[in-house]
Amino acid sequence: MSDTRTLIGWGARDWTEVVATCQGMTAAWSDYEGFHIGSLPTVQPPTSHVWAWSPDGSRLMRVRSDGKQVIVGWLVQPDLSGHGADEKLTALAQLTEQVAVTERDAQPWSREDKRVTMRGDARRDLIWSEVDVETADPVTFMWAKEPAGPTAQETGADLAK
C-alpha cells in the first residue's frame, strides 16, 4: 500500500531522549539474550537497530546504534485533523520532509530460523508490517499490531514455539 508520511530525522542523540519520547509505544530489538518486544529499556541495548511504534502505527521510530549515541528517525502519519508530528518530535528535528512510503506485510523470521531466540517477552502472534521510505537511500521502519480476536497471550498459548 502506497502512502505519504512525514519523515523526521533527529540525527545523533542520547538514548535517554529516545526513551522519554517513546512513552506509551511498543518497541522491538534483539540483543545477546534474544528478541524482545515491549517498552524500551532504560539502558541502550547492545544492538544495531531498535524499532518502536504507536498502537495504531501512525507514529513509527527507528534507531540505529552509533557508539554511545543513536541515530533517530521518525515516520508520522497525519491524524484526521491534518496534523502529524507533535512539537516533541519536531523540536529536535534536523530534517523534516514529506515522503512516499510503501507498507507491506512482513515476518521477522520463520519458525524454523534458530539464529535468534524468542524470549518470553517476544510474541509470535503479532501481525508485522514493513514501511519503506521510497527515496534514493531507502529507510525501513517496522511495526506490529495485535491480531484480530483473542491473542495467544490471552488464551495462555505458548508464544515461544
C-alpha positions as CSV (number, residue, x, y, z in Angstrom):
1,M,0.0,0.0,0.0
2,S,1.5,3.4,-1.0
3,D,1.0,6.4,1.2
4,T,2.7,9.8,2.1
5,R,4.0,10.4,5.5
6,T,6.3,12.9,7.3
7,L,9.9,11.7,7.8
8,I,11.6,13.4,10.8
9,G,15.4,13.0,11.3
10,W,16.8,13.7,14.7
11,G,20.4,12.8,13.8
12,A,22.7,11.6,16.7
13,R,21.0,11.6,20.1
14,D,21.4,10.2,23.6
15,W,19.3,7.1,24.4
16,T,17.6,8.9,27.3
17,E,16.0,11.3,24.8
18,V,14.6,8.4,22.8
19,V,13.2,6.6,25.9
20,A,11.5,9.8,27.1
21,T,9.8,10.4,23.7
22,C,8.7,6.8,23.2
23,Q,6.5,6.6,26.3
24,G,3.4,4.5,25.5
25,M,5.0,3.0,22.4
26,T,5.9,-0.7,21.9
27,A,9.4,-1.5,20.8
28,A,11.3,-4.4,19.2
29,W,15.0,-5.2,19.3
30,S,17.4,-8.1,19.6
31,D,20.4,-8.4,21.9
32,Y,22.7,-11.1,23.3
33,E,19.7,-12.7,25.1
34,G,17.3,-12.9,22.1
35,F,14.5,-10.9,20.5
36,H,12.4,-8.6,22.7
37,I,9.1,-6.8,22.3
38,G,7.9,-4.3,25.0
39,S,8.8,-0.9,26.4
40,L,12.2,0.5,25.6
41,P,14.8,-0.5,28.2
42,T,16.2,2.4,30.2
43,V,19.7,1.5,29.1
44,Q,20.7,1.4,25.4
45,P,20.7,-2.2,24.3
46,P,23.7,-3.7,22.5
47,T,22.0,-4.0,19.2
48,S,22.2,-2.4,15.7
49,H,18.6,-1.3,15.4
50,V,15.5,-0.7,17.5
51,W,12.0,0.0,16.2
52,A,9.1,1.5,18.2
53,W,5.5,2.2,17.2
54,S,2.3,3.7,18.5
55,P,-0.6,1.2,18.9
56,D,-2.2,2.3,15.6
57,G,1.1,2.5,13.6
58,S,0.6,6.2,12.9
59,R,3.9,7.1,14.6
60,L,7.0,4.9,13.9
61,M,10.5,5.3,15.3
62,R,13.8,3.8,14.1
63,V,17.1,3.9,15.9
64,R,20.5,2.8,14.6
65,S,23.2,2.5,17.2
66,D,26.3,4.6,16.7
67,G,28.6,4.0,19.6
68,K,27.2,5.7,22.7
69,Q,24.7,7.6,20.7
70,V,21.9,6.6,18.4
71,I,20.7,7.9,15.0
72,V,17.0,8.5,15.3
73,G,14.3,8.7,12.6
74,W,10.5,9.1,12.9
75,L,7.8,8.4,10.3
76,V,4.5,10.0,11.1
77,Q,1.0,9.8,9.5
78,P,-1.1,12.9,9.7
79,D,-4.1,12.5,12.1
80,L,-7.6,13.1,10.9
81,S,-7.4,16.8,11.7
82,G,-4.4,17.0,9.2
83,H,-1.8,17.3,11.9
84,G,1.1,14.9,12.2
85,A,4.1,15.2,14.3
86,D,3.8,17.0,17.6
87,E,6.1,19.6,19.0
88,K,8.0,16.9,21.0
89,L,9.2,15.3,17.7
90,T,9.8,18.4,15.6
91,A,11.7,20.3,18.3
92,L,14.7,18.0,17.8
93,A,14.4,17.7,14.1
94,Q,17.4,18.2,11.8
95,L,15.3,17.1,8.8
96,T,11.5,17.1,8.1
97,E,10.1,16.2,4.8
98,Q,7.1,14.6,3.2
99,V,8.0,11.2,1.7
100,A,6.3,8.5,-0.3
101,V,6.2,5.1,1.6
102,T,5.1,1.6,0.8
103,E,3.7,-0.6,3.5
104,R,3.7,-4.4,3.2
105,D,3.2,-7.4,5.3
106,A,6.4,-8.7,7.0
107,Q,7.6,-11.6,9.0
108,P,10.6,-11.2,11.4
109,W,11.8,-14.7,10.6
110,S,10.4,-18.2,10.1
111,R,9.6,-20.5,12.9
112,E,12.5,-22.8,11.7
113,D,15.1,-20.0,12.0
114,K,17.2,-20.7,15.1
115,R,19.6,-17.7,14.8
116,V,17.7,-15.5,17.2
117,T,15.9,-16.9,20.3
118,M,12.4,-15.7,21.1
119,R,12.3,-14.6,24.7
120,G,9.3,-14.7,27.0
121,D,8.6,-11.1,26.3
122,A,8.6,-11.6,22.5
123,R,5.3,-12.6,20.8
124,R,4.9,-14.6,17.6
125,D,1.2,-13.8,17.2
126,L,1.7,-10.2,16.2
127,I,1.0,-9.1,12.7
128,W,4.1,-7.3,11.3
129,S,4.3,-4.6,8.7
130,E,7.4,-3.1,7.0
131,V,7.2,0.5,5.9
132,D,9.8,1.5,3.3
133,V,10.6,5.2,2.6
134,E,10.9,5.5,-1.1
135,T,14.0,7.7,-1.5
136,A,17.4,7.3,-3.2
137,D,18.6,5.9,0.2
138,P,15.7,3.8,1.3
139,V,14.9,3.5,5.0
140,T,12.8,0.8,6.6
141,F,10.5,1.1,9.6
142,M,8.9,-1.9,11.3
143,W,5.8,-2.2,13.4
144,A,3.4,-4.8,14.7
145,K,-0.3,-4.9,15.5
146,E,-2.5,-7.1,17.6
147,P,-4.2,-10.0,15.8
148,A,-8.0,-9.9,15.5
149,G,-9.8,-11.8,18.2
150,P,-8.2,-13.1,21.5
151,T,-4.4,-13.2,21.4
152,A,-2.4,-16.3,22.1
153,Q,-1.2,-14.5,25.2
154,E,-4.8,-14.0,26.4
155,T,-5.6,-17.6,25.8
156,G,-2.5,-18.9,27.5
157,A,-0.9,-20.4,24.4
158,D,2.8,-20.9,24.3
159,L,4.1,-18.0,22.2
160,A,7.7,-19.0,22.1
161,K,7.1,-22.0,19.9
